[in-house]
């Protein structure tokens, strides 16, 4: 039977689709083969991790070695890669590290809650989805949980680049035997999440009081400024309430929206896109030098009320060619006057020669809070 002009192109189109589908199936088969190889290699890696874990347990060594993890990521990031930048490599390997740590010795991680808070997000970013997490109501309580060995690690916020340091965290570090063993710097992105299908259906918005001011430009652009604003204790609680209230929305983190299965309408609605919070991980062990470290101390200087004492202290770092990255004063609560101590961050590790000389020079006037790999 002779083909008409209308049927010939259709057959060609079907043949082309079939050929394309065969090509996709062949590519997917290659991916399946690669995935099987990746899985086999991961199992080989974990076999070695288990052996290392047994050695660490015999020697009572710490399972979490931030300096070793940073060295691995730096080494892999320096290798040629067609598709993966450092951020992608770090995201992949943080999960591998977390699985490895739990294989060596499952550990509990306490964090400033509630569930779905930004501290929770920071903790999961470093310890992965498989770790056991304990949401704790206050920074001081996180310290107590770790000090009493109910958790091996604690994750707490220490400063925000717009709101400054978290005084409760500094005060606890100054009076605790725990050390900072790592830091996590997290961009603070706010989302508008709701069960409503259209933004016009929203009647009220839940969130922490400060979040409304951080998103007022978005509210103005979308005619939401006149809506009822309900203040709650956290953005995670806001997500929980908005899930139950079908005519509402929440300003919350993406992890809170995910936990409470609340659809995200708009992401990154905050006025300032550069808002970041620095979190520290606290525990009861010390880090070896990584080659790119930060050290934190708390200084209580004798004769602070005398002219030049603070200047002399700061000049000692300049003479040693040590870069100071932060100095912040805090009241000394054990005193009944207006005496202040100083929280100080600087480049280097306690074991570095020039840093060791600073500790020797100032003796018990400075308390070491930890040396840990510096975030890029």
RAQUIFEN-V282085 format. One record per residue. RES is the residue in one letter. PHI is phi in whole degrees, -180 to 180 (none if undefined). PSI is psi in radians with two decimals (* if undefined). BURIAL is b if it has 16 or more other ideal C-beta (glycine too) atoms within 10 Angstrom, else e. Layout:
res->RES phi->PHI psi->PSI burial->BURIAL
res->RES phi->PHI psi->PSI burial->BURIAL
This chain:
res->X phi->none psi->2.32 burial->e
res->X phi->-77 psi->2.34 burial->e
res->X phi->-74 psi->2.40 burial->e
res->X phi->-81 psi->2.80 burial->e
res->X phi->-59 psi->-0.49 burial->e
res->X phi->-79 psi->-0.52 burial->e
res->X phi->-83 psi->-0.49 burial->e
res->X phi->-62 psi->-0.84 burial->e
res->X phi->-63 psi->-0.59 burial->e
res->X phi->-65 psi->-0.75 burial->e
res->X phi->-64 psi->-0.67 burial->e
res->X phi->-65 psi->-0.66 burial->e
res->X phi->-66 psi->-0.75 burial->e
res->X phi->-63 psi->-0.76 burial->e
res->X phi->-62 psi->-0.68 burial->e
res->X phi->-65 psi->-0.73 burial->e
res->X phi->-65 psi->-0.71 burial->e
res->X phi->-63 psi->-0.71 burial->e
res->X phi->-66 psi->-0.72 burial->e
res->X phi->-64 psi->-0.69 burial->e
res->X phi->-65 psi->-0.69 burial->e
res->X phi->-62 psi->-0.70 burial->e
res->X phi->-64 psi->-0.71 burial->e
res->X phi->-66 psi->-0.72 burial->e
res->X phi->-62 psi->-0.67 burial->e
res->X phi->-67 psi->-0.72 burial->e
res->X phi->-67 psi->-0.70 burial->e
res->X phi->-66 psi->-0.61 burial->e
res->X phi->-63 psi->-0.68 burial->e
res->X phi->-64 psi->-0.72 burial->e
res->X phi->-62 psi->-0.74 burial->e
res->X phi->-59 psi->-0.74 burial->e
res->X phi->-65 psi->-0.74 burial->e
res->X phi->-64 psi->-0.74 burial->e
res->X phi->-60 psi->-0.69 burial->e
res->X phi->-65 psi->-0.65 burial->e
res->X phi->-67 psi->-0.72 burial->e
res->X phi->-61 psi->-0.78 burial->e
res->X phi->-62 psi->-0.74 burial->e
res->X phi->-63 psi->-0.73 burial->e
res->X phi->-67 psi->-0.67 burial->e
res->X phi->-63 psi->-0.70 burial->e
res->X phi->-65 psi->-0.68 burial->e
res->X phi->-62 psi->-0.74 burial->e
res->X phi->-63 psi->-0.77 burial->e
res->X phi->-69 psi->-0.49 burial->b
res->X phi->-60 psi->-0.75 burial->e
res->X phi->-70 psi->-0.68 burial->e
res->X phi->-58 psi->-0.75 burial->b
res->X phi->-61 psi->-0.69 burial->e
res->X phi->-65 psi->-0.74 burial->e
res->X phi->-62 psi->-0.72 burial->e
res->X phi->-60 psi->-0.71 burial->b
res->X phi->-64 psi->-0.70 burial->e
res->X phi->-65 psi->-0.74 burial->e
res->X phi->-62 psi->-0.73 burial->e
res->X phi->-64 psi->-0.69 burial->e
res->X phi->-63 psi->-0.63 burial->e
res->X phi->-96 psi->0.08 burial->e
res->X phi->56 psi->0.67 burial->e
res->X phi->-92 psi->2.73 burial->e
res->X phi->-72 psi->2.46 burial->b
res->X phi->-75 psi->-0.71 burial->b
res->X phi->-87 psi->2.04 burial->b
res->X phi->-122 psi->1.54 burial->b
res->X phi->-56 psi->-0.65 burial->b
res->X phi->-67 psi->-0.60 burial->b
res->X phi->-69 psi->-0.72 burial->e
res->X phi->-65 psi->-0.72 burial->b
res->X phi->-65 psi->-0.64 burial->b
res->X phi->-66 psi->-0.70 burial->e
res->X phi->-63 psi->-0.83 burial->e
res->X phi->-64 psi->-0.73 burial->b
res->X phi->-64 psi->-0.73 burial->b
res->X phi->-65 psi->-0.78 burial->e
res->X phi->-69 psi->-0.63 burial->e
res->X phi->-68 psi->-0.41 burial->b
res->X phi->-82 psi->-0.21 burial->e
res->X phi->-79 psi->2.64 burial->e
res->X phi->-60 psi->2.37 burial->e
res->X phi->-146 psi->2.28 burial->e
res->X phi->-79 psi->-0.46 burial->e
res->X phi->-132 psi->-0.36 burial->e
res->X phi->-106 psi->2.09 burial->e
res->X phi->-90 psi->-3.13 burial->e
res->X phi->-60 psi->-0.71 burial->e
res->X phi->-62 psi->-0.74 burial->e
res->X phi->-67 psi->-0.75 burial->e
res->X phi->-62 psi->-0.73 burial->b
res->X phi->-65 psi->-0.71 burial->b
res->X phi->-61 psi->-0.74 burial->e
res->X phi->-66 psi->-0.82 burial->e
res->X phi->-78 psi->-0.40 burial->b
res->X phi->-63 psi->-0.65 burial->b
res->X phi->-68 psi->-0.72 burial->e
res->X phi->-62 psi->-0.75 burial->b
res->X phi->-61 psi->-0.75 burial->b
res->X phi->-63 psi->-0.77 burial->b
res->X phi->-62 psi->-0.71 burial->b
res->X phi->-64 psi->-0.76 burial->b
res->X phi->-63 psi->-0.70 burial->b
res->X phi->-70 psi->-0.47 burial->b
res->X phi->-72 psi->-0.71 burial->b
res->X phi->-67 psi->-0.85 burial->b
res->X phi->-166 psi->1.90 burial->e
res->X phi->-59 psi->2.26 burial->e
res->X phi->-126 psi->2.63 burial->b
res->X phi->-94 psi->2.52 burial->b
res->X phi->-122 psi->2.04 burial->b
res->X phi->-92 psi->2.50 burial->b
res->X phi->-146 psi->2.77 burial->b
res->X phi->-69 psi->1.94 burial->b
res->X phi->-82 psi->-3.00 burial->b
res->X phi->-87 psi->-3.04 burial->b
res->X phi->-54 psi->2.25 burial->b
res->X phi->92 psi->0.06 burial->b
res->X phi->-74 psi->2.95 burial->b
res->X phi->-67 psi->-0.54 burial->b
res->X phi->-67 psi->-0.65 burial->b
res->X phi->-60 psi->-0.78 burial->b
res->X phi->-62 psi->-0.74 burial->b
res->X phi->-64 psi->-0.70 burial->b
res->X phi->-64 psi->-0.78 burial->b
res->X phi->-66 psi->-0.57 burial->b
res->X phi->-63 psi->-0.59 burial->b
res->X phi->-93 psi->-0.63 burial->b
res->X phi->-106 psi->-0.08 burial->b
res->X phi->80 psi->2.98 burial->b
res->X phi->-76 psi->-0.29 burial->e
res->X phi->-89 psi->-0.21 burial->e
res->X phi->-73 psi->2.80 burial->b
res->X phi->-94 psi->2.18 burial->e
res->X phi->-113 psi->2.48 burial->b
res->X phi->-120 psi->1.85 burial->b
res->X phi->-74 psi->2.20 burial->b
res->X phi->-121 psi->2.53 burial->b
res->X phi->-75 psi->-0.50 burial->e
res->X phi->-135 psi->2.77 burial->e
res->X phi->-61 psi->-0.77 burial->b
res->X phi->-61 psi->-0.67 burial->b
res->X phi->-69 psi->-0.57 burial->b
res->X phi->-61 psi->-0.78 burial->b
res->X phi->-59 psi->-0.78 burial->b
res->X phi->-64 psi->-0.68 burial->e
res->X phi->-62 psi->-0.74 burial->b
res->X phi->-74 psi->-0.70 burial->b
res->X phi->-61 psi->-0.58 burial->b
res->X phi->-89 psi->0.10 burial->e
res->X phi->66 psi->0.39 burial->e
res->X phi->-78 psi->-0.29 burial->e
res->X phi->-145 psi->2.60 burial->b
res->X phi->-82 psi->-0.59 burial->b
res->X phi->-129 psi->2.63 burial->b
res->X phi->-127 psi->2.50 burial->b
res->X phi->-123 psi->2.11 burial->b
res->X phi->-139 psi->2.62 burial->b
res->X phi->-76 psi->2.48 burial->b
res->X phi->-118 psi->-0.47 burial->b
res->X phi->-165 psi->2.67 burial->b
res->X phi->-121 psi->2.47 burial->e
res->X phi->-74 psi->-0.10 burial->e
res->X phi->-114 psi->-0.49 burial->e
res->X phi->-106 psi->-0.11 burial->e
res->X phi->88 psi->-2.83 burial->e
res->X phi->-78 psi->2.75 burial->b
res->X phi->-95 psi->1.80 burial->b
res->X phi->-57 psi->-0.68 burial->e
res->X phi->-62 psi->-0.62 burial->b
res->X phi->-68 psi->-0.81 burial->b
res->X phi->-61 psi->-0.77 burial->b
res->X phi->-62 psi->-0.71 burial->b
res->X phi->-69 psi->-0.70 burial->b
res->X phi->-61 psi->-0.68 burial->b
res->X phi->-67 psi->-0.37 burial->b
res->X phi->-120 psi->0.18 burial->e
res->X phi->-115 psi->2.74 burial->b
res->X phi->-85 psi->-0.16 burial->e
res->X phi->-70 psi->2.71 burial->b
res->X phi->-122 psi->2.64 burial->b
res->X phi->-74 psi->2.18 burial->b
res->X phi->-112 psi->-0.22 burial->b
res->X phi->-167 psi->2.84 burial->b
res->X phi->-129 psi->2.65 burial->b
res->X phi->-131 psi->2.21 burial->b
res->X phi->-108 psi->2.09 burial->e
res->X phi->-121 psi->2.15 burial->b
res->X phi->-64 psi->2.34 burial->e
res->X phi->-97 psi->1.78 burial->b
res->X phi->-109 psi->2.30 burial->b
res->X phi->-105 psi->2.49 burial->b
res->X phi->-120 psi->2.67 burial->b
res->X phi->-102 psi->2.01 burial->b
res->X phi->-122 psi->2.47 burial->b
res->X phi->-162 psi->2.71 burial->b
res->X phi->-81 psi->-0.24 burial->b
res->X phi->-66 psi->2.53 burial->b
res->X phi->-81 psi->-0.56 burial->e
res->X phi->-126 psi->2.56 burial->e
res->X phi->-63 psi->-0.48 burial->e
res->X phi->-69 psi->-0.29 burial->e
res->X phi->-83 psi->-0.19 burial->e
res->X phi->-75 psi->2.24 burial->b
res->X phi->-105 psi->-0.46 burial->e
res->X phi->-153 psi->2.76 burial->e
res->X phi->-132 psi->2.31 burial->b
res->X phi->-102 psi->2.46 burial->b
res->X phi->-178 psi->3.04 burial->b
res->X phi->-69 psi->2.54 burial->b
res->X phi->-54 psi->-0.76 burial->e
res->X phi->-66 psi->-0.45 burial->e
res->X phi->-68 psi->-0.56 burial->b
res->X phi->-63 psi->-0.75 burial->b
res->X phi->-67 psi->-0.51 burial->e
res->X phi->-76 psi->-0.18 burial->b
res->X phi->-126 psi->0.29 burial->b
res->X phi->-66 psi->-0.46 burial->e
res->X phi->-67 psi->-0.69 burial->e
res->X phi->-65 psi->-0.76 burial->b
res->X phi->-60 psi->-0.76 burial->b
res->X phi->-64 psi->-0.71 burial->e
res->X phi->-68 psi->-0.45 burial->e
res->X phi->-113 psi->0.32 burial->b
res->X phi->56 psi->0.74 burial->e
res->X phi->-108 psi->-0.02 burial->b
res->X phi->-63 psi->-0.51 burial->e
res->X phi->-86 psi->-0.09 burial->e
res->X phi->-70 psi->2.69 burial->e
res->X phi->-63 psi->2.27 burial->e
res->X phi->-109 psi->2.11 burial->b
res->X phi->-111 psi->2.02 burial->b
res->X phi->-82 psi->2.30 burial->e
res->X phi->-130 psi->3.02 burial->b
res->X phi->-72 psi->-0.33 burial->e
res->X phi->-158 psi->2.79 burial->b
res->X phi->-69 psi->-0.47 burial->b
res->X phi->-67 psi->-0.74 burial->b
res->X phi->-63 psi->-0.62 burial->b
res->X phi->-60 psi->-0.76 burial->b
res->X phi->-63 psi->-0.70 burial->b
res->X phi->-63 psi->-0.75 burial->b
res->X phi->-70 psi->-0.70 burial->b
res->X phi->-67 psi->-0.50 burial->b
res->X phi->-65 psi->-0.58 burial->b
res->X phi->-86 psi->-0.44 burial->e
res->X phi->-104 psi->1.82 burial->b
res->X phi->-71 psi->-0.17 burial->e
res->X phi->-111 psi->0.45 burial->e
res->X phi->-129 psi->3.09 burial->b
res->X phi->-142 psi->2.92 burial->b
res->X phi->-130 psi->2.49 burial->b
res->X phi->-93 psi->2.03 burial->b
res->X phi->-154 psi->3.09 burial->b
res->X phi->-81 psi->2.81 burial->b
res->X phi->-66 psi->-0.59 burial->b
res->X phi->-69 psi->-0.61 burial->b
res->X phi->-67 psi->-0.75 burial->b
res->X phi->-61 psi->-0.69 burial->b
res->X phi->-67 psi->-0.78 burial->b
res->X phi->-62 psi->-0.72 burial->b
res->X phi->-96 psi->0.21 burial->b
res->X phi->54 psi->0.78 burial->e
res->X phi->-105 psi->2.06 burial->b
res->X phi->-61 psi->2.41 burial->e
res->X phi->-89 psi->2.11 burial->e
res->X phi->-82 psi->-0.85 burial->b
res->X phi->-136 psi->2.43 burial->b
res->X phi->-112 psi->2.75 burial->e
res->X phi->54 psi->0.97 burial->e
res->X phi->-92 psi->-0.01 burial->b
res->X phi->-70 psi->2.66 burial->b
res->X phi->-63 psi->-0.75 burial->e
res->X phi->-108 psi->1.96 burial->e
res->X phi->-75 psi->-0.26 burial->e
res->X phi->-94 psi->0.22 burial->e
res->X phi->-67 psi->2.16 burial->b
res->X phi->-137 psi->2.59 burial->e
res->X phi->-121 psi->2.41 burial->b
res->X phi->-100 psi->2.20 burial->b
res->X phi->-111 psi->2.63 burial->b
res->X phi->-120 psi->2.58 burial->b
res->X phi->-103 psi->2.21 burial->b
res->X phi->-112 psi->2.55 burial->b
res->X phi->-161 psi->-2.95 burial->b
res->X phi->-109 psi->0.41 burial->e
res->X phi->-133 psi->3.03 burial->e
res->X phi->-113 psi->2.62 burial->e
res->X phi->-92 psi->2.53 burial->b
res->X phi->-77 psi->2.78 burial->e
res->X phi->-62 psi->2.49 burial->e
res->X phi->-107 psi->-0.24 burial->b
res->X phi->98 psi->-0.24 burial->e
res->X phi->-146 psi->1.33 burial->b
res->X phi->-115 psi->2.88 burial->b
res->X phi->-126 psi->2.50 burial->b
res->X phi->-121 psi->2.45 burial->b
res->X phi->-118 psi->2.43 burial->b
res->X phi->-138 psi->2.87 burial->b
res->X phi->-124 psi->2.09 burial->b
res->X phi->-103 psi->2.24 burial->b
res->X phi->-120 psi->1.65 burial->b
res->X phi->-85 psi->2.30 burial->b
res->X phi->-72 psi->2.44 burial->e
res->X phi->67 psi->0.53 burial->e
res->X phi->-59 psi->-0.47 burial->b
res->X phi->-79 psi->-0.05 burial->e
res->X phi->-91 psi->2.59 burial->e
res->X phi->-63 psi->2.24 burial->e
res->X phi->94 psi->-0.11 burial->e
res->X phi->-64 psi->-0.87 burial->e
res->X phi->-65 psi->-0.70 burial->b
res->X phi->-62 psi->-0.72 burial->e
res->X phi->-63 psi->-0.73 burial->e
res->X phi->-60 psi->-0.84 burial->b
res->X phi->-68 psi->-0.63 burial->e
res->X phi->-65 psi->-0.49 burial->e
res->X phi->-64 psi->-0.55 burial->e
res->X phi->-73 psi->-0.71 burial->b
res->X phi->-63 psi->-0.76 burial->e
res->X phi->-64 psi->-0.56 burial->e
res->X phi->-84 psi->0.00 burial->b
res->X phi->59 psi->0.73 burial->e
res->X phi->-106 psi->2.23 burial->b
res->X phi->-84 psi->2.03 burial->e
res->X phi->-80 psi->2.31 burial->e
res->X phi->-110 psi->-0.28 burial->e
res->X phi->-162 psi->2.48 burial->e
res->X phi->-144 psi->2.27 burial->e
res->X phi->-143 psi->2.29 burial->e
res->X phi->-85 psi->2.55 burial->e
res->X phi->-137 psi->2.43 burial->b
res->X phi->-66 psi->2.51 burial->e
res->X phi->-90 psi->1.87 burial->b
res->X phi->-71 psi->-0.32 burial->e
res->X phi->-79 psi->-0.13 burial->e
res->X phi->-103 psi->2.63 burial->e
res->X phi->-101 psi->0.16 burial->e
res->X phi->-108 psi->-2.74 burial->e
res->X phi->-105 psi->0.54 burial->e
res->X phi->-67 psi->2.53 burial->e
res->X phi->-125 psi->2.60 burial->b
res->X phi->-108 psi->3.04 burial->b
res->X phi->-132 psi->2.15 burial->b
res->X phi->-85 psi->2.24 burial->b
res->X phi->-133 psi->2.32 burial->b
res->X phi->-112 psi->2.46 burial->b
res->X phi->-152 psi->2.82 burial->b
res->X phi->-73 psi->2.47 burial->b
res->X phi->118 psi->2.96 burial->b
res->X phi->-114 psi->2.65 burial->b
res->X phi->-55 psi->-0.55 burial->b
res->X phi->-82 psi->-0.17 burial->e
res->X phi->-63 psi->2.47 burial->b
res->X phi->-57 psi->-0.84 burial->e
res->X phi->-71 psi->-0.51 burial->e
res->X phi->-73 psi->-0.72 burial->b
res->X phi->-58 psi->-0.62 burial->e
res->X phi->-67 psi->-0.60 burial->e
res->X phi->-63 psi->-0.79 burial->b
res->X phi->-63 psi->-0.68 burial->e
res->X phi->-67 psi->-0.69 burial->e
res->X phi->-67 psi->-0.71 burial->e
res->X phi->-101 psi->-0.15 burial->b
res->X phi->52 psi->-2.31 burial->e
res->X phi->-79 psi->0.13 burial->e
res->X phi->-80 psi->-0.21 burial->b
res->X phi->-127 psi->2.44 burial->b
res->X phi->-109 psi->2.24 burial->e
res->X phi->-77 psi->2.18 burial->e
res->X phi->-102 psi->-0.18 burial->b
res->X phi->141 psi->2.60 burial->b
res->X phi->-122 psi->2.33 burial->b
res->X phi->-156 psi->2.76 burial->b
res->X phi->-60 psi->2.32 burial->b
res->X phi->-79 psi->2.32 burial->b
res->X phi->-72 psi->2.49 burial->e
res->X phi->-72 psi->* burial->e
